[in-house]
Amino acid sequence: MHRFEFTWELAWQTLQDVLVKRVITTIKGPNPVVKEAGNLQIISNLVEWDNMRQDRNRASHTYDAVMVTEIVNKIKSDYLDLFLDLEKTLNNEPE
């Protein structure tokens, strides 16, 4: 679960770096950064990104095995693809 939490943190912080690179320096924090990245079509499916943020927050504060299993299943079925899509987008980002 920690890997998911770390990957989420790296993803939104990388998105913030992309925004700064595009001279958007006033947007800070995971929620506004992800929303702006969606508005700029750096990422797609804002609903799933928001679900991922919520699950990341739940994962870091839960000890409920059922909830953890649900989140792990969503990581496999939904969130991994979001991270892989982000990787593709970032690889095509101009230097």
N, CA, C and O atoms as a printed pandas DataFrame, in Angstrom:
     atom_number atom_name residue_name chain_id  residue_number  x_coord  y_coord  z_coord
0              1         N          MET        A               1    0.820   -1.188    0.000
1              2        CA          MET        A               1    0.000    0.000    0.000
2              3         C          MET        A               1    0.869    1.259    0.000
3              4         O          MET        A               1    0.507    2.275   -0.594
4              5         N          HIS        A               2    2.000    1.180    0.663
5              6        CA          HIS        A               2    2.880    2.348    0.701
6              7         C          HIS        A               2    3.368    2.720   -0.697
7              8         O          HIS        A               2    3.553    3.900   -0.997
8              9         N          ARG        A               3    3.573    1.734   -1.539
9             10        CA          ARG        A               3    4.015    2.030   -2.907
10            11         C          ARG        A               3    2.973    2.853   -3.645
11            12         O          ARG        A               3    3.315    3.775   -4.385
12            13         N          PHE        A               4    1.718    2.526   -3.449
13            14        CA          PHE        A               4    0.638    3.293   -4.057
14            15         C          PHE        A               4    0.656    4.724   -3.539
15            16         O          PHE        A               4    0.557    5.670   -4.320
16            17         N          GLU        A               5    0.782    4.886   -2.227
17            18        CA          GLU        A               5    0.810    6.221   -1.635
18            19         C          GLU        A               5    1.980    7.033   -2.183
19            20         O          GLU        A               5    1.816    8.203   -2.528
20            21         N          PHE        A               6    3.157    6.420   -2.263
21            22        CA          PHE        A               6    4.339    7.125   -2.782
22            23         C          PHE        A               6    4.159    7.469   -4.257
23            24         O          PHE        A               6    4.541    8.555   -4.694
24            25         N          THR        A               7    3.582    6.551   -5.020
25            26        CA          THR        A               7    3.377    6.791   -6.446
26            27         C          THR        A               7    2.396    7.931   -6.656
27            28         O          THR        A               7    2.599    8.774   -7.529
28            29         N          TRP        A               8    1.336    7.962   -5.865
29            30        CA          TRP        A               8    0.381    9.071   -5.937
30            31         C          TRP        A               8    1.087   10.397   -5.658
31            32         O          TRP        A               8    0.912   11.366   -6.397
32            33         N          GLU        A               9    1.880   10.437   -4.594
33            34        CA          GLU        A               9    2.587   11.671   -4.237
34            35         C          GLU        A               9    3.513   12.120   -5.360
35            36         O          GLU        A               9    3.547   13.298   -5.717
36            37         N          LEU        A              10    4.258   11.178   -5.909
37            38        CA          LEU        A              10    5.164   11.514   -7.012
38            39         C          LEU        A              10    4.390   11.992   -8.238
39            40         O          LEU        A              10    4.832   12.907   -8.933
40            41         N          ALA        A              11    3.246   11.383   -8.506
41            42        CA          ALA        A              11    2.449   11.754   -9.679
42            43         C          ALA        A              11    1.951   13.186   -9.579
43            44         O          ALA        A              11    2.135   13.967  -10.512
44            45         N          TRP        A              12    1.325   13.544   -8.467
45            46        CA          TRP        A              12    0.776   14.903   -8.405
46            47         C          TRP        A              12    1.893   15.932   -8.324
47            48         O          TRP        A              12    1.757   17.027   -8.868
48            49         N          GLN        A              13    2.996   15.604   -7.656
49            50        CA          GLN        A              13    4.109   16.553   -7.590
50            51         C          GLN        A              13    4.780   16.724   -8.958
51            52         O          GLN        A              13    5.247   17.813   -9.294
52            53         N          THR        A              14    4.823   15.655   -9.732
53            54        CA          THR        A              14    5.346   15.755  -11.093
54            55         C          THR        A              14    4.415   16.607  -11.950
55            56         O          THR        A              14    4.872   17.420  -12.753
56            57         N          LEU        A              15    3.119   16.418  -11.777
57            58        CA          LEU        A              15    2.165   17.269  -12.490
58            59         C          LEU        A              15    2.362   18.735  -12.116
59            60         O          LEU        A              15    2.266   19.611  -12.975
60            61         N          GLN        A              16    2.631   19.003  -10.866
61            62        CA          GLN        A              16    2.900   20.380  -10.442
62            63         C          GLN        A              16    4.149   20.907  -11.146
63            64         O          GLN        A              16    4.174   22.061  -11.572
64            65         N          ASP        A              17    5.176   20.082  -11.271
65            66        CA          ASP        A              17    6.386   20.490  -11.997
66            67         C          ASP        A              17    6.080   20.811  -13.460
67            68         O          ASP        A              17    6.631   21.757  -14.024
68            69         N          VAL        A              18    5.196   20.016  -14.068
69            70        CA          VAL        A              18    4.799   20.267  -15.465
70            71         C          VAL        A              18    4.090   21.616  -15.559
71            72         O          VAL        A              18    4.341   22.385  -16.487
72            73         N          LEU        A              19    3.216   21.903  -14.616
73            74        CA          LEU        A              19    2.529   23.196  -14.620
74            75         C          LEU        A              19    3.513   24.339  -14.464
75            76         O          LEU        A              19    3.406   25.350  -15.158
76            77         N          VAL        A              20    4.463   24.191  -13.567
77            78        CA          VAL        A              20    5.489   25.232  -13.382
78            79         C          VAL        A              20    6.282   25.420  -14.676
79            80         O          VAL        A              20    6.583   26.545  -15.075
80            81         N          LYS        A              21    6.609   24.320  -15.311
81            82        CA          LYS        A              21    7.329   24.381  -16.582
82            83         C          LYS        A              21    6.516   25.142  -17.634
83            84         O          LYS        A              21    7.076   25.796  -18.514
84            85         N          ARG        A              22    5.212   25.045  -17.529
85            86        CA          ARG        A              22    4.322   25.762  -18.446
86            87         C          ARG        A              22    3.974   27.150  -17.909
87            88         O          ARG        A              22    3.037   27.789  -18.386
88            89         N          VAL        A              23    4.725   27.606  -16.926
89            90        CA          VAL        A              23    4.609   28.932  -16.316
90            91         C          VAL        A              23    3.274   29.124  -15.587
91            92         O          VAL        A              23    2.702   30.214  -15.591
92            93         N          ILE        A              24    2.804   28.073  -14.978
93            94        CA          ILE        A              24    1.625   28.150  -14.110
94            95         C          ILE        A              24    2.140   27.884  -12.698
95            96         O          ILE        A              24    2.243   26.736  -12.264
96            97         N          THR        A              25    2.455   28.954  -12.001
97            98        CA          THR        A              25    3.138   28.809  -10.711
98            99         C          THR        A              25    2.241   29.081   -9.510
99           100         O          THR        A              25    2.676   28.918   -8.370
100          101         N          THR        A              26    1.008   29.488   -9.741
101          102        CA          THR        A              26    0.138   29.850   -8.626
102          103         C          THR        A              26   -0.678   28.678   -8.099
103          104         O          THR        A              26   -1.323   28.796   -7.057
104          105         N          ILE        A              27   -0.660   27.561   -8.795
105          106        CA          ILE        A              27   -1.474   26.403   -8.399
106          107         C          ILE        A              27   -0.599   25.442   -7.610
107          108         O          ILE        A              27    0.430   24.973   -8.095
108          109         N          LYS        A              28   -1.023   25.160   -6.396
109          110        CA          LYS        A              28   -0.241   24.294   -5.520
110          111         C          LYS        A              28   -1.177   23.346   -4.780
111          112         O          LYS        A              28   -2.334   23.678   -4.524
112          113         N          GLY        A              29   -0.675   22.178   -4.444
113          114        CA          GLY        A              29   -1.454   21.192   -3.700
114          115         C          GLY        A              29   -2.082   20.180   -4.633
115          116         O          GLY        A              29   -2.352   20.493   -5.793
116          117         N          PRO        A              30   -2.318   18.977   -4.150
117          118        CA          PRO        A              30   -2.775   17.896   -5.022
118          119         C          PRO        A              30   -4.108   18.161   -5.718
119          120         O          PRO        A              30   -4.233   17.907   -6.916
120          121         N          ASN        A              31   -5.101   18.663   -4.997
121          122        CA          ASN        A              31   -6.414   18.853   -5.623
122          123         C          ASN        A              31   -6.371   19.874   -6.755
123          124         O          ASN        A              31   -6.796   19.557   -7.866
124          125         N          PRO        A              32   -5.872   21.091   -6.515
125          126        CA          PRO        A              32   -5.839   22.068   -7.599
126          127         C          PRO        A              32   -4.901   21.667   -8.736
127          128         O          PRO        A              32   -5.183   21.955   -9.899
128          129         N          VAL        A              33   -3.799   21.011   -8.416
129          130        CA          VAL        A              33   -2.849   20.598   -9.452
130          131         C          VAL        A              33   -3.493   19.569  -10.374
131          132         O          VAL        A              33   -3.404   19.687  -11.596
132          133         N          VAL        A              34   -4.137   18.566   -9.797
133          134        CA          VAL        A              34   -4.772   17.532  -10.611
134          135         C          VAL        A              34   -5.902   18.136  -11.442
135          136         O          VAL        A              34   -6.061   17.797  -12.614
136          137         N          LYS        A              35   -6.676   19.019  -10.844
137          138        CA          LYS        A              35   -7.774   19.654  -11.586
138          139         C          LYS        A              35   -7.230   20.447  -12.773
139          140         O          LYS        A              35   -7.760   20.338  -13.879
140          141         N          GLU        A              36   -6.198   21.228  -12.563
141          142        CA          GLU        A              36   -5.619   22.017  -13.654
142          143         C          GLU        A              36   -4.984   21.122  -14.708
143          144         O          GLU        A              36   -5.092   21.394  -15.904
144          145         N          ALA        A              37   -4.327   20.064  -14.274
145          146        CA          ALA        A              37   -3.748   19.116  -15.233
146          147         C          ALA        A              37   -4.845   18.500  -16.100
147          148         O          ALA        A              37   -4.633   18.252  -17.287
148          149         N          GLY        A              38   -5.996   18.257  -15.519
149          150        CA          GLY        A              38   -7.125   17.763  -16.294
150          151         C          GLY        A              38   -7.655   18.817  -17.251
151          152         O          GLY        A              38   -7.961   18.514  -18.404
152          153         N          ASN        A              39   -7.765   20.055  -16.777
153          154        CA          ASN        A              39   -8.230   21.146  -17.634
154          155         C          ASN        A              39   -7.318   21.339  -18.837
155          156         O          ASN        A              39   -7.783   21.667  -19.928
156          157         N          LEU        A              40   -6.018   21.134  -18.637
157          158        CA          LEU        A              40   -5.038   21.293  -19.718
158          159         C          LEU        A              40   -4.856   20.012  -20.522
159          160         O          LEU        A              40   -4.029   19.959  -21.432
160          161         N          GLN        A              41   -5.620   18.991  -20.190
161          162        CA          GLN        A              41   -5.579   17.688  -20.861
162          163         C          GLN        A              41   -4.212   17.012  -20.757
163          164         O          GLN        A              41   -3.805   16.267  -21.648
164          165         N          ILE        A              42   -3.512   17.284  -19.657
165          166        CA          ILE        A              42   -2.283   16.553  -19.349
166          167         C          ILE        A              42   -2.667   15.167  -18.850
167          168         O          ILE        A              42   -1.986   14.180  -19.127
168          169         N          ILE        A              43   -3.758   15.113  -18.119
169          170        CA          ILE        A              43   -4.321   13.843  -17.681
170          171         C          ILE        A              43   -5.772   13.793  -18.137
171          172         O          ILE        A              43   -6.394   14.820  -18.409
172          173         N          SER        A              44   -6.290   12.589  -18.213
173          174        CA          SER        A              44   -7.703   12.428  -18.556
174          175         C          SER        A              44   -8.397   11.755  -17.377
175          176         O          SER        A              44   -7.749   11.263  -16.454
176          177         N          ASN        A              45   -9.694   11.744  -17.425
177          178        CA          ASN        A              45  -10.514   11.066  -16.432
178          179         C          ASN        A              45  -10.311   11.637  -15.024
179          180         O          ASN        A              45   -9.825   10.958  -14.119
180          181         N          LEU        A              46  -10.693   12.890  -14.876
181          182        CA          LEU        A              46  -10.566   13.552  -13.575
182          183         C          LEU        A              46  -11.339   12.850  -12.470
183          184         O          LEU        A              46  -10.921   12.874  -11.312
184          185         N          VAL        A              47  -12.446   12.234  -12.806
185          186        CA          VAL        A              47  -13.235   11.527  -11.788
186          187         C          VAL        A              47  -12.401   10.408  -11.176
187          188         O          VAL        A              47  -12.361   10.256   -9.956
188          189         N          GLU        A              48  -11.741    9.629  -12.019
189          190        CA          GLU        A              48  -10.914    8.533  -11.497
190          191         C          GLU        A              48   -9.694    9.065  -10.740
191          192         O          GLU        A              48   -9.285    8.474   -9.741
192          193         N          TRP        A              49   -9.116   10.163  -11.199
193          194        CA          TRP        A              49   -7.997   10.759  -10.460
194          195         C          TRP        A              49   -8.464   11.224   -9.077
195          196         O          TRP        A              49   -7.736   11.083   -8.095
196          197         N          ASP        A              50   -9.662   11.769   -9.003
197          198        CA          ASP        A              50  -10.195   12.186   -7.704
198          199         C          ASP        A              50  -10.479   10.971   -6.826
199          200         O          ASP        A              50  -10.218   10.994   -5.623
200          201         N          ASN        A              51  -11.017    9.906   -7.432
201          202        CA          ASN        A              51  -11.230    8.668   -6.669
202          203         C          ASN        A              51   -9.898    8.135   -6.141
203          204         O          ASN        A              51   -9.811    7.663   -5.008
204          205         N          MET        A              52   -8.871    8.219   -6.975
205          206        CA          MET        A              52   -7.557    7.740   -6.561
206          207         C          MET        A              52   -7.039    8.568   -5.386
207          208         O          MET        A              52   -6.476    8.017   -4.440
208          209         N          ARG        A              53   -7.226    9.883   -5.443
209          210        CA          ARG        A              53   -6.797   10.742   -4.334
210          211         C          ARG        A              53   -7.513   10.353   -3.048
211          212         O          ARG        A              53   -6.900   10.256   -1.985
212          213         N          GLN        A              54   -8.806   10.134   -3.159
213          214        CA          GLN        A              54   -9.577    9.754   -1.972
214          215         C          GLN        A              54   -9.105    8.411   -1.418
215          216         O          GLN        A              54   -8.969    8.249   -0.205
216          217         N          ASP        A              55   -8.858    7.457   -2.301
217          218        CA          ASP        A              55   -8.382    6.150   -1.846
218          219         C          ASP        A              55   -6.979    6.241   -1.261
219          220         O          ASP        A              55   -6.650    5.515   -0.323
220          221         N          ARG        A              56   -6.167    7.109   -1.794
221          222        CA          ARG        A              56   -4.828    7.301   -1.220
222          223         C          ARG        A              56   -4.962    7.807    0.209
223          224         O          ARG        A              56   -4.267    7.336    1.109
224          225         N          ASN        A              57   -5.852    8.763    0.416
225          226        CA          ASN        A              57   -6.060    9.300    1.765
226          227         C          ASN        A              57   -6.639    8.241    2.696
227          228         O          ASN        A              57   -6.231    8.138    3.853
228          229         N          ARG        A              58   -7.581    7.464    2.199
229          230        CA          ARG        A              58   -8.150    6.392    3.028
230          231         C          ARG        A              58   -7.088    5.339    3.355
231          232         O          ARG        A              58   -7.030    4.834    4.476
232          233         N          ALA        A              59   -6.262    5.019    2.378
233          234        CA          ALA        A              59   -5.257    3.967    2.569
234          235         C          ALA        A              59   -4.252    4.339    3.645
235          236         O          ALA        A              59   -3.781    3.475    4.385
236          237         N          SER        A              60   -3.927    5.607    3.734
237          238        CA          SER        A              60   -2.906    5.990    4.704
238          239         C          SER        A              60   -3.459    6.107    6.120
239          240         O          SER        A              60   -2.700    6.323    7.066
240          241         N          HIS        A              61   -4.780    5.965    6.274
241          242        CA          HIS        A              61   -5.383    6.101    7.605
242          243         C          HIS        A              61   -6.289    4.937    7.970
243          244         O          HIS        A              61   -7.147    5.072    8.843
244          245         N          THR        A              62   -6.110    3.794    7.313
245          246        CA          THR        A              62   -7.004    2.672    7.613
246          247         C          THR        A              62   -6.215    1.419    7.984
247          248         O          THR        A              62   -5.086    1.200    7.545
248          249         N          TYR        A              63   -6.852    0.634    8.793
249          250        CA          TYR        A              63   -6.306   -0.670    9.156
250          251         C          TYR        A              63   -7.359   -1.745    8.905
251          252         O          TYR        A              63   -7.254   -2.862    9.410
252          253         N          ASP        A              64   -8.362   -1.395    8.126
253          254        CA          ASP        A              64   -9.464   -2.290    7.801
254          255         C          ASP        A              64   -9.074   -3.139    6.594
255          256         O          ASP        A              64   -8.882   -2.614    5.497
256          257         N          ALA        A              65   -8.961   -4.426    6.791
257          258        CA          ALA        A              65   -8.502   -5.332    5.732
258          259         C          ALA        A              65   -9.437   -5.337    4.530
259          260         O          ALA        A              65   -8.978   -5.457    3.394
260          261         N          VAL        A              66  -10.724   -5.210    4.758
261          262        CA          VAL        A              66  -11.683   -5.200    3.649
262          263         C          VAL        A              66  -11.474   -3.961    2.790
263          264         O          VAL        A              66  -11.466   -4.053    1.562
264          265         N          MET        A              67  -11.304   -2.808    3.419
265          266        CA          MET        A              67  -11.085   -1.578    2.678
266          267         C          MET        A              67   -9.767   -1.637    1.908
267          268         O          MET        A              67   -9.697   -1.205    0.758
268          269         N          VAL        A              68   -8.740   -2.163    2.535
269          270        CA          VAL        A              68   -7.449   -2.297    1.861
270          271         C          VAL        A              68   -7.585   -3.178    0.628
271          272         O          VAL        A              68   -7.040   -2.860   -0.429
272          273         N          THR        A              69   -8.306   -4.275    0.758
273          274        CA          THR        A              69   -8.514   -5.168   -0.385
274          275         C          THR        A              69   -9.256   -4.450   -1.510
275          276         O          THR        A              69   -8.913   -4.615   -2.681
276          277         N          GLU        A              70  -10.261   -3.664   -1.168
277          278        CA          GLU        A              70  -10.997   -2.890   -2.177
278          279         C          GLU        A              70  -10.063   -1.919   -2.904
279          280         O          GLU        A              70  -10.107   -1.806   -4.129
280          281         N          ILE        A              71   -9.229   -1.227   -2.150
281          282        CA          ILE        A              71   -8.318   -0.261   -2.750
282          283         C          ILE        A              71   -7.294   -0.970   -3.633
283          284         O          ILE        A              71   -6.995   -0.502   -4.732
284          285         N          VAL        A              72   -6.764   -2.075   -3.169
285          286        CA          VAL        A              72   -5.797   -2.843   -3.974
286          287         C          VAL        A              72   -6.435   -3.272   -5.286
287          288         O          VAL        A              72   -5.797   -3.198   -6.336
288          289         N          ASN        A              73   -7.668   -3.715   -5.244
289          290        CA          ASN        A              73   -8.362   -4.116   -6.474
290          291         C          ASN        A              73   -8.533   -2.937   -7.420
291          292         O          ASN        A              73   -8.390   -3.091   -8.633
292          293         N          LYS        A              74   -8.841   -1.748   -6.874
293          294        CA          LYS        A              74   -8.983   -0.560   -7.713
294          295         C          LYS        A              74   -7.634   -0.123   -8.286
295          296         O          LYS        A              74   -7.567    0.379   -9.408
296          297         N          ILE        A              75   -6.571   -0.311   -7.523
297          298        CA          ILE        A              75   -5.228    0.008   -8.042
298          299         C          ILE        A              75   -4.973   -0.839   -9.278
299          300         O          ILE        A              75   -4.528   -0.334  -10.308
300          301         N          LYS        A              76   -5.254   -2.114   -9.169
301          302        CA          LYS        A              76   -5.008   -3.034  -10.286
302          303         C          LYS        A              76   -5.923   -2.758  -11.479
303          304         O          LYS        A              76   -5.479   -2.782  -12.627
304          305         N          SER        A              77   -7.195   -2.497  -11.204
305          306        CA          SER        A              77   -8.167   -2.383  -12.300
306          307         C          SER        A              77   -8.234   -0.987  -12.912
307          308         O          SER        A              77   -8.552   -0.859  -14.094
308          309         N          ASP        A              78   -7.944    0.061  -12.145
309          310        CA          ASP        A              78   -8.147    1.433  -12.627
310          311         C          ASP        A              78   -6.905    2.317  -12.532
311          312         O          ASP        A              78   -6.509    2.954  -13.508
312          313         N          TYR        A              79   -6.305    2.346  -11.363
313          314        CA          TYR        A              79   -5.291    3.357  -11.097
314          315         C          TYR        A              79   -3.974    3.087  -11.812
315          316         O          TYR        A              79   -3.280    4.024  -12.207
316          317         N          LEU        A              80   -3.629    1.834  -11.980
317          318        CA          LEU        A              80   -2.396    1.520  -12.701
318          319         C          LEU        A              80   -2.449    2.104  -14.108
319          320         O          LEU        A              80   -1.462    2.666  -14.583
320          321         N          ASP        A              81   -3.583    1.977  -14.773
321          322        CA          ASP        A              81   -3.727    2.532  -16.122
322          323         C          ASP        A              81   -3.595    4.055  -16.124
323          324         O          ASP        A              81   -3.039    4.628  -17.061
324          325         N          LEU        A              82   -4.100    4.710  -15.084
325          326        CA          LEU        A              82   -3.955    6.165  -15.001
326          327         C          LEU        A              82   -2.486    6.551  -14.877
327          328         O          LEU        A              82   -2.031    7.498  -15.517
328          329         N          PHE        A              83   -1.752    5.818  -14.056
329          330        CA          PHE        A              83   -0.319    6.101  -13.912
330          331         C          PHE        A              83    0.429    5.833  -15.215
331          332         O          PHE        A              83    1.317    6.598  -15.592
332          333         N          LEU        A              84    0.073    4.751  -15.900
333          334        CA          LEU        A              84    0.740    4.426  -17.161
334          335         C          LEU        A              84    0.418    5.460  -18.236
335          336         O          LEU        A              84    1.290    5.821  -19.027
336          337         N          ASP        A              85   -0.823    5.938  -18.274
337          338        CA          ASP        A              85   -1.180    7.003  -19.211
338          339         C          ASP        A              85   -0.400    8.277  -18.905
339          340         O          ASP        A              85    0.055    8.965  -19.818
340          341         N          LEU        A              86   -0.249    8.587  -17.633
341          342        CA          LEU        A              86    0.538    9.759  -17.250
342          343         C          LEU        A              86    1.980    9.600  -17.703
343          344         O          LEU        A              86    2.580   10.548  -18.211
344          345         N          GLU        A              87    2.536    8.420  -17.525
345          346        CA          GLU        A              87    3.912    8.176  -17.962
346          347         C          GLU        A              87    4.055    8.438  -19.466
347          348         O          GLU        A              87    5.014    9.084  -19.890
348          349         N          LYS        A              88    3.123    7.950  -20.262
349          350        CA          LYS        A              88    3.164    8.183  -21.711
350          351         C          LYS        A              88    3.110    9.673  -22.029
351          352         O          LYS        A              88    3.867   10.174  -22.861
352          353         N          THR        A              89    2.213   10.364  -21.361
353          354        CA          THR        A              89    2.068   11.803  -21.587
354          355         C          THR        A              89    3.350   12.537  -21.220
355          356         O          THR        A              89    3.803   13.412  -21.958
356          357         N          LEU        A              90    3.927   12.188  -20.093
357          358        CA          LEU        A              90    5.149   12.863  -19.643
358          359         C          LEU        A              90    6.327   12.567  -20.582
359          360         O          LEU        A              90    7.184   13.425  -20.799
360          361         N          ASN        A              91    6.362   11.366  -21.129
361          362        CA          ASN        A              91    7.424   11.029  -22.078
362          363         C          ASN        A              91    7.309   11.850  -23.367
363          364         O          ASN        A              91    8.304   12.041  -24.066
364          365         N          ASN        A              92    6.118   12.332  -23.682
365          366        CA          ASN        A              92    5.916   13.157  -24.874
366          367         C          ASN        A              92    5.945   14.647  -24.583
367          368         O          ASN        A              92    5.790   15.467  -25.487
368          369         N          GLU        A              93    6.141   14.992  -23.327
369          370        CA          GLU        A              93    6.179   16.406  -22.917
370          371         C          GLU        A              93    7.469   17.038  -23.451
371          372         O          GLU        A              93    8.547   16.470  -23.272
372          373         N          PRO        A              94    7.376   18.205  -24.104
373          374        CA          PRO        A              94    8.600   18.857  -24.607
374          375         C          PRO        A              94    9.555   19.204  -23.471
375          376         O          PRO        A              94    9.138   19.496  -22.351
376          377         N          GLU        A              95   10.820   19.163  -23.784
377          378        CA          GLU        A              95   11.844   19.458  -22.757
378          379         C          GLU        A              95   12.054   20.896  -22.578
379          380         O          GLU        A              95   12.876   21.302  -21.757
